[in-house]
Amino acid sequence: MRNAIRFLGILMILEGVSGTIDQIAVQPFMGIVLNAFNRFVVNRVALFEGYEVFANLALAILGVAVVIAAGRAEGSRAG
């Protein structure tokens, strides 16, 4: 289960960074996969209008937090 949560966190990081790159320039590769959050959520929610880069960076930061939390949960079980 922790590996699945860690994978989800890594995917969130990749999607956040990819969405940020897409907002600043052009998506270089795997846009259909790595830009799902950017294309389906950020562009359709009025709250994010004008804050697309920040929304994508927030997703990446949340992904880092999920990866760290999964790592700490794994460490607490060992001890």
Sine and cosine of phi, psi and omega as CSV:
sin_phi,cos_phi,sin_psi,cos_psi,sin_omega,cos_omega
0.00,0.00,-0.64,0.77,0.00,-1.00
-0.90,0.43,-0.57,0.82,0.03,-1.00
-0.92,0.39,-0.59,0.81,0.04,-1.00
-0.91,0.40,-0.66,0.75,0.03,-1.00
-0.92,0.39,-0.65,0.76,0.05,-1.00
-0.89,0.45,-0.67,0.74,0.04,-1.00
-0.88,0.47,-0.67,0.74,0.04,-1.00
-0.88,0.48,-0.67,0.74,0.04,-1.00
-0.89,0.46,-0.68,0.73,0.02,-1.00
-0.91,0.42,-0.63,0.77,0.05,-1.00
-0.90,0.44,-0.63,0.77,0.05,-1.00
-0.89,0.45,-0.66,0.75,0.03,-1.00
-0.88,0.47,-0.74,0.67,-0.02,-1.00
-0.89,0.45,-0.66,0.75,0.01,-1.00
-0.92,0.39,-0.62,0.79,0.03,-1.00
-0.91,0.42,-0.71,0.71,0.01,-1.00
-0.93,0.38,-0.67,0.74,0.01,-1.00
-0.89,0.45,-0.67,0.75,0.04,-1.00
-0.91,0.42,-0.59,0.81,0.05,-1.00
-0.90,0.43,-0.70,0.71,0.04,-1.00
-0.88,0.48,-0.65,0.76,0.00,-1.00
-0.91,0.42,-0.60,0.80,0.01,-1.00
-0.95,0.32,-0.56,0.83,-0.04,-1.00
-0.99,0.12,-0.68,0.74,-0.07,-1.00
-0.76,-0.65,-0.90,-0.44,0.00,-1.00
-0.68,-0.73,0.62,-0.79,0.01,-1.00
-0.91,0.40,0.89,-0.46,-0.09,-1.00
-0.98,0.21,-0.56,0.83,-0.08,-1.00
-0.38,-0.92,0.43,-0.90,0.07,-1.00
0.76,0.65,0.66,0.75,-0.05,-1.00
-0.89,0.46,-0.58,0.81,-0.04,-1.00
-0.92,0.39,-0.52,0.86,-0.01,-1.00
-1.00,-0.01,-0.79,0.62,-0.13,-0.99
-0.99,0.16,-0.13,0.99,-0.01,-1.00
-0.93,-0.37,0.32,0.95,-0.03,-1.00
-0.86,0.50,-0.74,0.67,0.00,-1.00
-0.89,0.46,-0.70,0.71,-0.04,-1.00
-0.90,0.44,-0.70,0.72,-0.10,-0.99
-0.99,0.12,-0.56,0.83,-0.10,-1.00
-0.99,-0.13,-0.40,0.92,-0.03,-1.00
-0.94,-0.33,-0.84,0.54,-0.11,-0.99
-0.88,0.47,-0.69,0.72,-0.05,-1.00
-0.97,0.25,-0.22,0.98,-0.04,-1.00
-0.95,-0.32,-0.14,0.99,0.01,-1.00
-0.98,-0.20,0.86,-0.51,-0.07,-1.00
-0.90,0.44,-0.45,0.89,0.01,-1.00
-0.87,0.50,-0.53,0.85,-0.05,-1.00
-1.00,0.05,0.00,1.00,-0.05,-1.00
-0.89,0.46,0.86,-0.51,-0.05,-1.00
1.00,0.01,-0.16,0.99,-0.03,-1.00
-0.83,-0.56,0.53,0.85,-0.08,-1.00
-0.89,0.46,-0.67,0.74,-0.01,-1.00
-0.90,0.43,-0.69,0.73,0.00,-1.00
-0.91,0.41,-0.60,0.80,0.03,-1.00
-0.90,0.43,-0.67,0.74,0.03,-1.00
-0.93,0.36,-0.63,0.77,0.05,-1.00
-0.92,0.39,-0.57,0.82,0.06,-1.00
-0.90,0.43,-0.62,0.79,0.07,-1.00
-0.89,0.46,-0.67,0.74,0.02,-1.00
-0.90,0.44,-0.65,0.76,0.02,-1.00
-0.92,0.40,-0.65,0.76,0.08,-1.00
-0.89,0.46,-0.60,0.80,0.06,-1.00
-0.89,0.46,-0.65,0.76,0.06,-1.00
-0.88,0.47,-0.67,0.74,0.01,-1.00
-0.90,0.44,-0.62,0.78,0.02,-1.00
-0.92,0.40,-0.67,0.74,0.02,-1.00
-0.90,0.44,-0.68,0.73,0.02,-1.00
-0.90,0.44,-0.68,0.73,0.01,-1.00
-0.90,0.44,-0.63,0.78,0.03,-1.00
-0.91,0.40,-0.62,0.78,0.03,-1.00
-0.92,0.39,-0.62,0.79,0.01,-1.00
-0.95,0.32,-0.58,0.82,0.04,-1.00
-0.91,0.42,-0.60,0.80,0.04,-1.00
-0.92,0.39,-0.66,0.76,0.00,-1.00
-0.93,0.37,-0.56,0.83,-0.01,-1.00
-0.95,0.31,-0.42,0.91,0.03,-1.00
-0.97,0.24,-0.47,0.88,-0.04,-1.00
-0.95,0.30,-0.48,0.88,-0.09,-1.00
-0.99,-0.16,0.00,0.00,0.00,0.00
